[in-house]
């Protein structure tokens, strides 16, 4: 199973990449909660770019994929 840190560490500074619930083996509900925490506290080692992709589960929308860019600092 991939971790957020392992995904970020494989990227070059400034590179854009995708992180998805499936990559982290999380449900869309779990991933949505994680991303919402990043929106408040800031993500670890990267910035969010673009609009998060959402999926519908039982009539509710959840973030299941984001596009990010590795921080240069």
N, CA, C and O atoms as a CHARMM CRD file, in Angstrom:
* protein
*
  292
    1    1 UNK  N      0.84200  -1.18200   0.00000 PROA 1      0.00000
    2    1 UNK  CA     0.00000   0.00000   0.00000 PROA 1      0.00000
    3    1 UNK  C      0.88300   1.24000   0.00000 PROA 1      0.00000
    4    1 UNK  O      1.85600   1.32600   0.74900 PROA 1      0.00000
    5    2 UNK  N      0.53600   2.18300  -0.83700 PROA 2      0.00000
    6    2 UNK  CA     1.26300   3.44400  -0.91500 PROA 2      0.00000
    7    2 UNK  C      0.84600   4.35800   0.23100 PROA 2      0.00000
    8    2 UNK  O     -0.28200   4.29500   0.72100 PROA 2      0.00000
    9    3 UNK  N      1.77700   5.20300   0.64400 PROA 3      0.00000
   10    3 UNK  CA     1.46200   6.23200   1.62700 PROA 3      0.00000
   11    3 UNK  C      1.55800   7.57800   0.92600 PROA 3      0.00000
   12    3 UNK  O      2.16900   7.68600  -0.13700 PROA 3      0.00000
   13    4 UNK  N      0.96500   8.58600   1.50900 PROA 4      0.00000
   14    4 UNK  CA     1.04500   9.93000   0.93900 PROA 4      0.00000
   15    4 UNK  C      2.50500  10.34300   0.81200 PROA 4      0.00000
   16    4 UNK  O      2.91100  10.89900  -0.20900 PROA 4      0.00000
   17    5 UNK  N      3.29400  10.07300   1.84700 PROA 5      0.00000
   18    5 UNK  CA     4.70800  10.46000   1.82900 PROA 5      0.00000
   19    5 UNK  C      5.47000   9.76300   0.70300 PROA 5      0.00000
   20    5 UNK  O      6.30200  10.38900   0.04600 PROA 5      0.00000
   21    6 UNK  N      5.20000   8.48000   0.47100 PROA 6      0.00000
   22    6 UNK  CA     5.91500   7.76200  -0.59000 PROA 6      0.00000
   23    6 UNK  C      5.53300   8.29300  -1.96900 PROA 6      0.00000
   24    6 UNK  O      6.37000   8.34700  -2.86900 PROA 6      0.00000
   25    7 UNK  N      4.28400   8.68000  -2.13300 PROA 7      0.00000
   26    7 UNK  CA     3.84400   9.24900  -3.41100 PROA 7      0.00000
   27    7 UNK  C      4.51200  10.59400  -3.64400 PROA 7      0.00000
   28    7 UNK  O      5.01600  10.85800  -4.73500 PROA 7      0.00000
   29    8 UNK  N      4.52100  11.44100  -2.63000 PROA 8      0.00000
   30    8 UNK  CA     5.11200  12.77900  -2.74400 PROA 8      0.00000
   31    8 UNK  C      6.62100  12.67700  -2.96200 PROA 8      0.00000
   32    8 UNK  O      7.17600  13.40900  -3.78200 PROA 8      0.00000
   33    9 UNK  N      7.28500  11.78500  -2.24500 PROA 9      0.00000
   34    9 UNK  CA     8.73900  11.66600  -2.35000 PROA 9      0.00000
   35    9 UNK  C      9.21100  11.19400  -3.71900 PROA 9      0.00000
   36    9 UNK  O     10.35300  11.45600  -4.09500 PROA 9      0.00000
   37   10 UNK  N      8.35600  10.50000  -4.47700 PROA 10     0.00000
   38   10 UNK  CA     8.73100  10.04300  -5.82400 PROA 10     0.00000
   39   10 UNK  C      8.69100  11.16600  -6.86000 PROA 10     0.00000
   40   10 UNK  O      9.18500  11.00000  -7.97500 PROA 10     0.00000
   41   11 UNK  N      8.10800  12.30000  -6.49800 PROA 11     0.00000
   42   11 UNK  CA     7.90000  13.38700  -7.45800 PROA 11     0.00000
   43   11 UNK  C      9.06600  14.37800  -7.43500 PROA 11     0.00000
   44   11 UNK  O      9.73800  14.54700  -6.41700 PROA 11     0.00000
   45   12 UNK  N      9.28800  15.02200  -8.56900 PROA 12     0.00000
   46   12 UNK  CA    10.27300  16.10000  -8.65100 PROA 12     0.00000
   47   12 UNK  C      9.63000  17.37900  -8.14500 PROA 12     0.00000
   48   12 UNK  O      8.40800  17.52100  -8.19000 PROA 12     0.00000
   49   13 UNK  N     10.44400  18.31300  -7.66500 PROA 13     0.00000
   50   13 UNK  CA     9.92900  19.59800  -7.19700 PROA 13     0.00000
   51   13 UNK  C      9.11000  20.27100  -8.28500 PROA 13     0.00000
   52   13 UNK  O      9.55500  20.38100  -9.42800 PROA 13     0.00000
   53   14 UNK  N      7.91800  20.71800  -7.93200 PROA 14     0.00000
   54   14 UNK  CA     7.04300  21.40600  -8.86600 PROA 14     0.00000
   55   14 UNK  C      6.20100  20.50100  -9.74300 PROA 14     0.00000
   56   14 UNK  O      5.31500  20.98300 -10.44800 PROA 14     0.00000
   57   15 UNK  N      6.45700  19.19100  -9.71700 PROA 15     0.00000
   58   15 UNK  CA     5.71000  18.25400 -10.56000 PROA 15     0.00000
   59   15 UNK  C      4.26200  18.13900 -10.09600 PROA 15     0.00000
   60   15 UNK  O      3.97900  18.13300  -8.89800 PROA 15     0.00000
   61   16 UNK  N      3.34500  18.04500 -11.06900 PROA 16     0.00000
   62   16 UNK  CA     1.94500  17.79800 -10.74500 PROA 16     0.00000
   63   16 UNK  C      1.68800  16.30100 -10.78900 PROA 16     0.00000
   64   16 UNK  O      2.22800  15.59300 -11.63900 PROA 16     0.00000
   65   17 UNK  N      0.86100  15.82600  -9.86600 PROA 17     0.00000
   66   17 UNK  CA     0.56500  14.40600  -9.78200 PROA 17     0.00000
   67   17 UNK  C     -0.80400  14.21200  -9.13800 PROA 17     0.00000
   68   17 UNK  O     -1.37900  15.14400  -8.57800 PROA 17     0.00000
   69   18 UNK  N     -1.30900  13.00000  -9.22800 PROA 18     0.00000
   70   18 UNK  CA    -2.63500  12.66300  -8.70200 PROA 18     0.00000
   71   18 UNK  C     -2.47600  11.78800  -7.46700 PROA 18     0.00000
   72   18 UNK  O     -1.60800  10.91700  -7.41700 PROA 18     0.00000
   73   19 UNK  N     -3.31800  12.02600  -6.47900 PROA 19     0.00000
   74   19 UNK  CA    -3.45400  11.14500  -5.31800 PROA 19     0.00000
   75   19 UNK  C     -4.93000  10.76100  -5.26200 PROA 19     0.00000
   76   19 UNK  O     -5.80500  11.62700  -5.27600 PROA 19     0.00000
   77   20 UNK  N     -5.19800   9.46500  -5.20000 PROA 20     0.00000
   78   20 UNK  CA    -6.59200   9.01500  -5.17300 PROA 20     0.00000
   79   20 UNK  C     -6.84700   8.13100  -3.96000 PROA 20     0.00000
   80   20 UNK  O     -5.92700   7.60100  -3.33800 PROA 20     0.00000
   81   21 UNK  N     -8.12100   7.99200  -3.65200 PROA 21     0.00000
   82   21 UNK  CA    -8.53000   7.10000  -2.56400 PROA 21     0.00000
   83   21 UNK  C     -8.04600   5.68000  -2.85200 PROA 21     0.00000
   84   21 UNK  O     -7.56200   4.99300  -1.95300 PROA 21     0.00000
   85   22 UNK  N     -8.17600   5.24700  -4.08900 PROA 22     0.00000
   86   22 UNK  CA    -7.76600   3.89100  -4.47000 PROA 22     0.00000
   87   22 UNK  C     -6.27200   3.67100  -4.25500 PROA 22     0.00000
   88   22 UNK  O     -5.86500   2.60000  -3.80700 PROA 22     0.00000
   89   23 UNK  N     -5.44600   4.67700  -4.57100 PROA 23     0.00000
   90   23 UNK  CA    -3.99900   4.55300  -4.39000 PROA 23     0.00000
   91   23 UNK  C     -3.63800   4.31700  -2.92800 PROA 23     0.00000
   92   23 UNK  O     -2.69400   3.58800  -2.62300 PROA 23     0.00000
   93   24 UNK  N     -4.39700   4.93900  -2.02500 PROA 24     0.00000
   94   24 UNK  CA    -4.13300   4.82000  -0.58900 PROA 24     0.00000
   95   24 UNK  C     -4.95700   3.71900   0.06800 PROA 24     0.00000
   96   24 UNK  O     -4.88200   3.50400   1.27800 PROA 24     0.00000
   97   25 UNK  N     -5.75200   3.02200  -0.76000 PROA 25     0.00000
   98   25 UNK  CA    -6.64800   1.96900  -0.28500 PROA 25     0.00000
   99   25 UNK  C     -7.59200   2.47200   0.80000 PROA 25     0.00000
  100   25 UNK  O     -7.78200   1.83700   1.83800 PROA 25     0.00000
  101   26 UNK  N     -8.17800   3.64000   0.52300 PROA 26     0.00000
  102   26 UNK  CA    -9.17400   4.24000   1.39700 PROA 26     0.00000
  103   26 UNK  C    -10.51200   4.27300   0.67500 PROA 26     0.00000
  104   26 UNK  O    -10.56500   4.26300  -0.55500 PROA 26     0.00000
  105   27 UNK  N    -11.58000   4.31300   1.43900 PROA 27     0.00000
  106   27 UNK  CA   -12.89600   4.52300   0.83900 PROA 27     0.00000
  107   27 UNK  C    -13.00600   5.99700   0.46200 PROA 27     0.00000
  108   27 UNK  O    -12.25900   6.81900   0.99200 PROA 27     0.00000
  109   28 UNK  N    -13.91300   6.34600  -0.43400 PROA 28     0.00000
  110   28 UNK  CA   -14.10100   7.76300  -0.75000 PROA 28     0.00000
  111   28 UNK  C    -14.43800   8.59300   0.49600 PROA 28     0.00000
  112   28 UNK  O    -14.01800   9.74600   0.59900 PROA 28     0.00000
  113   29 UNK  N    -15.18500   8.02300   1.43100 PROA 29     0.00000
  114   29 UNK  CA   -15.52800   8.74000   2.65200 PROA 29     0.00000
  115   29 UNK  C    -14.28400   9.04100   3.49300 PROA 29     0.00000
  116   29 UNK  O    -14.13600  10.14900   4.00900 PROA 29     0.00000
  117   30 UNK  N    -13.39300   8.06000   3.63100 PROA 30     0.00000
  118   30 UNK  CA   -12.15900   8.24400   4.39800 PROA 30     0.00000
  119   30 UNK  C    -11.23900   9.25300   3.71400 PROA 30     0.00000
  120   30 UNK  O    -10.66000  10.12100   4.36600 PROA 30     0.00000
  121   31 UNK  N    -11.11100   9.12800   2.39000 PROA 31     0.00000
  122   31 UNK  CA   -10.24800  10.03700   1.63400 PROA 31     0.00000
  123   31 UNK  C    -10.78400  11.46400   1.69800 PROA 31     0.00000
  124   31 UNK  O    -10.01100  12.41300   1.83500 PROA 31     0.00000
  125   32 UNK  N    -12.09800  11.62000   1.60100 PROA 32     0.00000
  126   32 UNK  CA   -12.72100  12.93500   1.68700 PROA 32     0.00000
  127   32 UNK  C    -12.37100  13.60300   3.01600 PROA 32     0.00000
  128   32 UNK  O    -12.02200  14.78300   3.03800 PROA 32     0.00000
  129   33 UNK  N    -12.45900  12.86900   4.11600 PROA 33     0.00000
  130   33 UNK  CA   -12.11800  13.42000   5.43500 PROA 33     0.00000
  131   33 UNK  C    -10.64700  13.82600   5.49300 PROA 33     0.00000
  132   33 UNK  O    -10.31500  14.86000   6.07100 PROA 33     0.00000
  133   34 UNK  N     -9.76900  13.02600   4.90100 PROA 34     0.00000
  134   34 UNK  CA    -8.34000  13.33700   4.87000 PROA 34     0.00000
  135   34 UNK  C     -8.07800  14.62300   4.09300 PROA 34     0.00000
  136   34 UNK  O     -7.34900  15.49900   4.55800 PROA 34     0.00000
  137   35 UNK  N     -8.67500  14.73000   2.91100 PROA 35     0.00000
  138   35 UNK  CA    -8.47400  15.91500   2.07000 PROA 35     0.00000
  139   35 UNK  C     -9.04200  17.16300   2.75000 PROA 35     0.00000
  140   35 UNK  O     -8.43600  18.23400   2.68900 PROA 35     0.00000
  141   36 UNK  N    -10.18300  17.03000   3.38700 PROA 36     0.00000
  142   36 UNK  CA   -10.76800  18.18400   4.09300 PROA 36     0.00000
  143   36 UNK  C     -9.84100  18.66600   5.20800 PROA 36     0.00000
  144   36 UNK  O     -9.75300  19.86900   5.45300 PROA 36     0.00000
  145   37 UNK  N     -9.15600  17.76100   5.88100 PROA 37     0.00000
  146   37 UNK  CA    -8.16400  18.15400   6.89400 PROA 37     0.00000
  147   37 UNK  C     -7.00800  18.90100   6.23700 PROA 37     0.00000
  148   37 UNK  O     -6.50700  19.88100   6.78900 PROA 37     0.00000
  149   38 UNK  N     -6.57700  18.43500   5.04600 PROA 38     0.00000
  150   38 UNK  CA    -5.51100  19.12100   4.32200 PROA 38     0.00000
  151   38 UNK  C     -5.94400  20.52600   3.92600 PROA 38     0.00000
  152   38 UNK  O     -5.12600  21.44600   3.93600 PROA 38     0.00000
  153   39 UNK  N     -7.20600  20.70800   3.58000 PROA 39     0.00000
  154   39 UNK  CA    -7.69600  22.02900   3.19000 PROA 39     0.00000
  155   39 UNK  C     -7.60700  23.00600   4.35400 PROA 39     0.00000
  156   39 UNK  O     -7.40400  24.20200   4.14500 PROA 39     0.00000
  157   40 UNK  N     -7.75700  22.51100   5.57200 PROA 40     0.00000
  158   40 UNK  CA    -7.68800  23.35600   6.76500 PROA 40     0.00000
  159   40 UNK  C     -6.24100  23.56700   7.20400 PROA 40     0.00000
  160   40 UNK  O     -5.81400  24.70000   7.42900 PROA 40     0.00000
  161   41 UNK  N     -5.48800  22.47300   7.32500 PROA 41     0.00000
  162   41 UNK  CA    -4.14100  22.52000   7.90300 PROA 41     0.00000
  163   41 UNK  C     -3.01900  22.61800   6.88000 PROA 41     0.00000
  164   41 UNK  O     -1.87600  22.88500   7.24800 PROA 41     0.00000
  165   42 UNK  N     -3.31800  22.41000   5.61800 PROA 42     0.00000
  166   42 UNK  CA    -2.29100  22.37500   4.58500 PROA 42     0.00000
  167   42 UNK  C     -1.77700  20.95800   4.40500 PROA 42     0.00000
  168   42 UNK  O     -1.53300  20.25800   5.38800 PROA 42     0.00000
  169   43 UNK  N     -1.61200  20.53000   3.17000 PROA 43     0.00000
  170   43 UNK  CA    -1.15300  19.16500   2.89800 PROA 43     0.00000
  171   43 UNK  C      0.34200  19.00200   3.17300 PROA 43     0.00000
  172   43 UNK  O      1.07700  19.98900   3.16400 PROA 43     0.00000
  173   44 UNK  N      0.80300  17.77600   3.41700 PROA 44     0.00000
  174   44 UNK  CA     2.21000  17.51600   3.74300 PROA 44     0.00000
  175   44 UNK  C      3.11900  17.44600   2.51500 PROA 44     0.00000
  176   44 UNK  O      3.14600  16.42600   1.82800 PROA 44     0.00000
  177   45 UNK  N      3.85700  18.51100   2.23300 PROA 45     0.00000
  178   45 UNK  CA     4.85000  18.49300   1.16000 PROA 45     0.00000
  179   45 UNK  C      4.34500  18.80900  -0.22900 PROA 45     0.00000
  180   45 UNK  O      5.09600  18.68700  -1.19700 PROA 45     0.00000
  181   46 UNK  N      3.09800  19.21100  -0.35200 PROA 46     0.00000
  182   46 UNK  CA     2.56300  19.55300  -1.66300 PROA 46     0.00000
  183   46 UNK  C      1.43200  20.55500  -1.51000 PROA 46     0.00000
  184   46 UNK  O      0.94800  20.80100  -0.40500 PROA 46     0.00000
  185   47 UNK  N      1.01600  21.13100  -2.63500 PROA 47     0.00000
  186   47 UNK  CA    -0.13100  22.04200  -2.66000 PROA 47     0.00000
  187   47 UNK  C     -1.20200  21.43900  -3.56100 PROA 47     0.00000
  188   47 UNK  O     -0.89800  20.74400  -4.53000 PROA 47     0.00000
  189   48 UNK  N     -2.43700  21.71000  -3.23200 PROA 48     0.00000
  190   48 UNK  CA    -3.54500  21.23100  -4.05500 PROA 48     0.00000
  191   48 UNK  C     -3.71900  22.16000  -5.24200 PROA 48     0.00000
  192   48 UNK  O     -3.67300  23.38100  -5.09300 PROA 48     0.00000
  193   49 UNK  N     -3.91900  21.58600  -6.42100 PROA 49     0.00000
  194   49 UNK  CA    -4.16300  22.37400  -7.62700 PROA 49     0.00000
  195   49 UNK  C     -5.42200  21.83600  -8.30300 PROA 49     0.00000
  196   49 UNK  O     -5.72800  20.64700  -8.20900 PROA 49     0.00000
  197   50 UNK  N     -6.12600  22.69500  -8.96300 PROA 50     0.00000
  198   50 UNK  CA    -7.32600  22.25200  -9.65600 PROA 50     0.00000
  199   50 UNK  C     -8.47900  21.98000  -8.71100 PROA 50     0.00000
  200   50 UNK  O     -8.42500  22.28900  -7.52100 PROA 50     0.00000
  201   51 UNK  N     -9.51500  21.39900  -9.27200 PROA 51     0.00000
  202   51 UNK  CA   -10.73400  21.09000  -8.52600 PROA 51     0.00000
  203   51 UNK  C    -10.71000  19.59600  -8.18100 PROA 51     0.00000
  204   51 UNK  O    -10.50600  18.76600  -9.06600 PROA 51     0.00000
  205   52 UNK  N    -10.91500  19.24500  -6.91300 PROA 52     0.00000
  206   52 UNK  CA   -10.93600  17.82600  -6.55800 PROA 52     0.00000
  207   52 UNK  C    -12.04700  17.07400  -7.29800 PROA 52     0.00000
  208   52 UNK  O    -13.13100  17.61400  -7.51900 PROA 52     0.00000
  209   53 UNK  N    -11.77000  15.83200  -7.67400 PROA 53     0.00000
  210   53 UNK  CA   -12.77200  14.98000  -8.31700 PROA 53     0.00000
  211   53 UNK  C    -13.64300  14.37500  -7.23300 PROA 53     0.00000
  212   53 UNK  O    -13.14600  13.95100  -6.19000 PROA 53     0.00000
  213   54 UNK  N    -14.93200  14.33600  -7.48100 PROA 54     0.00000
  214   54 UNK  CA   -15.86200  13.77300  -6.50700 PROA 54     0.00000
  215   54 UNK  C    -16.60700  12.58700  -7.11500 PROA 54     0.00000
  216   54 UNK  O    -16.78700  12.48900  -8.32800 PROA 54     0.00000
  217   55 UNK  N    -17.03000  11.69600  -6.22900 PROA 55     0.00000
  218   55 UNK  CA   -17.85300  10.55400  -6.61300 PROA 55     0.00000
  219   55 UNK  C    -19.08100  10.53600  -5.71300 PROA 55     0.00000
  220   55 UNK  O    -19.06600  11.09800  -4.61800 PROA 55     0.00000
  221   56 UNK  N    -20.12800   9.89800  -6.17400 PROA 56     0.00000
  222   56 UNK  CA   -21.36800   9.82400  -5.40000 PROA 56     0.00000
  223   56 UNK  C    -21.45500   8.46100  -4.73000 PROA 56     0.00000
  224   56 UNK  O    -21.32000   7.42600  -5.38300 PROA 56     0.00000
  225   57 UNK  N    -21.68100   8.47200  -3.42000 PROA 57     0.00000
  226   57 UNK  CA   -21.89400   7.24800  -2.65200 PROA 57     0.00000
  227   57 UNK  C    -23.18900   7.43600  -1.86900 PROA 57     0.00000
  228   57 UNK  O    -23.27300   8.30600  -1.00200 PROA 57     0.00000
  229   58 UNK  N    -24.18000   6.63400  -2.17000 PROA 58     0.00000
  230   58 UNK  CA   -25.48100   6.70300  -1.49600 PROA 58     0.00000
  231   58 UNK  C    -26.06200   8.11200  -1.51500 PROA 58     0.00000
  232   58 UNK  O    -26.61900   8.56800  -0.51600 PROA 58     0.00000
  233   59 UNK  N    -25.93500   8.79900  -2.64300 PROA 59     0.00000
  234   59 UNK  CA   -26.52300  10.12200  -2.80400 PROA 59     0.00000
  235   59 UNK  C    -25.70100  11.27100  -2.24900 PROA 59     0.00000
  236   59 UNK  O    -26.13100  12.42100  -2.34000 PROA 59     0.00000
  237   60 UNK  N    -24.53200  11.00200  -1.67800 PROA 60     0.00000
  238   60 UNK  CA   -23.66400  12.05200  -1.13200 PROA 60     0.00000
  239   60 UNK  C    -22.37900  12.13000  -1.96100 PROA 60     0.00000
  240   60 UNK  O    -21.87100  11.11400  -2.43500 PROA 60     0.00000
  241   61 UNK  N    -21.87000  13.34000  -2.12600 PROA 61     0.00000
  242   61 UNK  CA   -20.63400  13.54300  -2.87900 PROA 61     0.00000
  243   61 UNK  C    -19.42900  13.47300  -1.94500 PROA 61     0.00000
  244   61 UNK  O    -19.43000  14.06600  -0.86700 PROA 61     0.00000
  245   62 UNK  N    -18.39800  12.73900  -2.37400 PROA 62     0.00000
  246   62 UNK  CA   -17.15100  12.61500  -1.62300 PROA 62     0.00000
  247   62 UNK  C    -15.97400  12.81900  -2.56400 PROA 62     0.00000
  248   62 UNK  O    -16.01100  12.37700  -3.71200 PROA 62     0.00000
  249   63 UNK  N    -14.93000  13.48700  -2.08300 PROA 63     0.00000
  250   63 UNK  CA   -13.69500  13.66500  -2.85600 PROA 63     0.00000
  251   63 UNK  C    -13.01200  12.30200  -2.93300 PROA 63     0.00000
  252   63 UNK  O    -12.77600  11.65800  -1.91100 PROA 63     0.00000
  253   64 UNK  N    -12.69500  11.86500  -4.16200 PROA 64     0.00000
  254   64 UNK  CA   -11.99700  10.58700  -4.30600 PROA 64     0.00000
  255   64 UNK  C    -10.67300  10.70700  -5.06300 PROA 64     0.00000
  256   64 UNK  O     -9.94200   9.72600  -5.20100 PROA 64     0.00000
  257   65 UNK  N    -10.36500  11.91600  -5.55300 PROA 65     0.00000
  258   65 UNK  CA    -9.10600  12.11100  -6.28700 PROA 65     0.00000
  259   65 UNK  C     -8.75600  13.58400  -6.27800 PROA 65     0.00000
  260   65 UNK  O     -9.62700  14.43700  -6.45200 PROA 65     0.00000
  261   66 UNK  N     -7.47800  13.88600  -6.07600 PROA 66     0.00000
  262   66 UNK  CA    -7.00200  15.27100  -6.12500 PROA 66     0.00000
  263   66 UNK  C     -5.79100  15.36000  -7.04800 PROA 66     0.00000
  264   66 UNK  O     -5.09300  14.37400  -7.28500 PROA 66     0.00000
  265   67 UNK  N     -5.56600  16.54300  -7.55100 PROA 67     0.00000
  266   67 UNK  CA    -4.33300  16.83800  -8.28600 PROA 67     0.00000
  267   67 UNK  C     -3.51800  17.74500  -7.38600 PROA 67     0.00000
  268   67 UNK  O     -4.03600  18.68900  -6.79000 PROA 67     0.00000
  269   68 UNK  N     -2.22700  17.44000  -7.29900 PROA 68     0.00000
  270   68 UNK  CA    -1.34800  18.17400  -6.39600 PROA 68     0.00000
  271   68 UNK  C     -0.06600  18.54400  -7.14000 PROA 68     0.00000
  272   68 UNK  O      0.22600  18.00300  -8.20600 PROA 68     0.00000
  273   69 UNK  N      0.68900  19.46900  -6.56100 PROA 69     0.00000
  274   69 UNK  CA     2.00900  19.83000  -7.07200 PROA 69     0.00000
  275   69 UNK  C      2.97500  19.79000  -5.90100 PROA 69     0.00000
  276   69 UNK  O      2.68800  20.33700  -4.83700 PROA 69     0.00000
  277   70 UNK  N      4.11600  19.14500  -6.09200 PROA 70     0.00000
  278   70 UNK  CA     5.09200  19.03200  -5.01900 PROA 70     0.00000
  279   70 UNK  C      5.65900  20.40300  -4.69700 PROA 70     0.00000
  280   70 UNK  O      6.03200  21.16500  -5.58800 PROA 70     0.00000
  281   71 UNK  N      5.71600  20.70200  -3.41500 PROA 71     0.00000
  282   71 UNK  CA     6.27700  21.97300  -2.94700 PROA 71     0.00000
  283   71 UNK  C      7.78000  21.99800  -3.20600 PROA 71     0.00000
  284   71 UNK  O      8.45400  20.97100  -3.12600 PROA 71     0.00000
  285   72 UNK  N      8.28500  23.16700  -3.51200 PROA 72     0.00000
  286   72 UNK  CA     9.71900  23.29800  -3.77000 PROA 72     0.00000
  287   72 UNK  C     10.48300  23.62500  -2.50700 PROA 72     0.00000
  288   72 UNK  O     11.71400  23.61100  -2.51000 PROA 72     0.00000
  289   73 UNK  N      9.77600  23.92200  -1.42400 PROA 73     0.00000
  290   73 UNK  CA    10.46000  24.26500  -0.16400 PROA 73     0.00000
  291   73 UNK  C     10.53700  23.08600   0.76100 PROA 73     0.00000
  292   73 UNK  O     11.07800  23.19900   1.86000 PROA 73     0.00000
